[in-house]
Amino acid sequence: MTLVLRFQLQQAVDNTVAGSGTSAEGGVTNPGWYTVSGSYQRPRLALDFRGLTYQGRTVDGTFQGDYNSVAGISGTFHLTATGHSRDIEILLQEPS
C-alpha cells in the first residue's frame, strides 16, 4: 500500500525546520495532523515525525537523507510505536 505524506516546513536561521502535515494510505486520508521537526544543512536533511497515523496506529518516524538531486531525497523512513517497528524506503519530493 502506498503511503503519501504531505507537509510543509519552515526553516529558521539556525537551520532547524518545523511544520505539520497529513498522510494518506491507498488513496484514503488518515485522520489528524502530525508534526515534523529537524534540521536542514545542505545537503543533509534530518526529520522527526510525531503523531503520524500508519496502518491504523499512531507512530513516530525518523528520516535522514542528502538532497543531491532535483528528483528529491530517497532513504529509509523508520517508524516506531509501542511494540512496533517498521522501515519503509521513501522518496521525498517537493510539489511541482
C-alpha positions in Angstrom: 0.0 0.0 0.0 1.3 3.5 -0.9 1.9 5.9 1.9 1.7 9.6 0.9 3.0 12.3 3.2 2.0 15.9 2.6 3.7 18.5 4.8 5.2 22.0 4.8 8.4 23.0 6.6 9.6 26.4 7.6 13.4 26.9 8.1 14.8 29.1 10.8 18.2 30.9 10.6 19.8 28.2 12.7 18.9 25.6 10.1 16.2 24.0 12.2 13.0 23.1 10.3 9.4 22.6 11.7 6.0 22.1 10.2 3.0 19.8 10.1 1.1 17.7 7.6 -1.3 15.0 6.7 -0.9 11.4 5.4 -2.9 9.0 3.2 -2.7 5.3 2.5 -4.2 3.7 -0.5 -5.8 7.0 -1.5 -7.6 7.4 1.8 -6.6 10.3 4.0 -5.7 9.3 7.6 -7.3 11.3 10.4 -5.4 14.1 12.1 -2.3 16.1 11.7 1.3 15.1 12.5 4.2 17.4 13.4 7.6 17.5 11.7 10.8 18.9 13.2 14.5 18.6 12.4 17.4 20.3 10.6 18.5 21.1 7.1 22.1 21.9 6.4 22.7 21.4 2.7 22.7 18.7 1.6 21.7 16.8 4.8 18.0 16.8 5.8 17.1 15.1 9.1 13.4 14.9 10.1 11.4 13.6 13.1 7.7 12.9 12.6 5.4 12.8 15.6 1.8 11.6 15.8 1.6 10.1 12.3 -1.1 7.6 11.5 0.1 4.5 9.7 -1.8 1.2 9.3 -4.4 2.3 11.9 -1.9 3.1 14.7 -0.1 6.3 15.8 3.6 6.1 15.1 6.7 8.3 15.3 9.2 8.4 12.4 12.7 9.5 11.6 14.2 10.1 8.2 17.7 11.3 7.0 19.0 11.9 3.5 21.1 14.1 1.3 19.4 16.5 -1.1 21.7 16.0 -4.0 19.1 15.8 -6.9 16.2 17.7 -8.2 14.4 14.4 -8.2 14.2 14.5 -4.3 15.7 12.7 -1.4 15.4 9.0 -1.0 16.2 6.9 2.1 14.7 4.8 4.9 11.8 6.1 6.9 12.0 4.4 10.3 8.6 4.1 12.1 8.1 3.2 15.7 5.3 2.7 18.2 4.9 0.6 21.3 5.7 -2.9 20.3 6.0 -2.0 16.6 8.9 -1.0 14.3 9.0 -0.8 10.5 11.4 0.6 7.9 10.0 1.9 4.6 12.0 3.1 1.6 10.7 6.5 0.6 11.3 9.4 -1.8 10.6 12.9 -0.6 9.8 15.3 -3.4 8.9 19.0 -3.5 5.5 19.6 -5.1 5.7 20.6 -8.7 
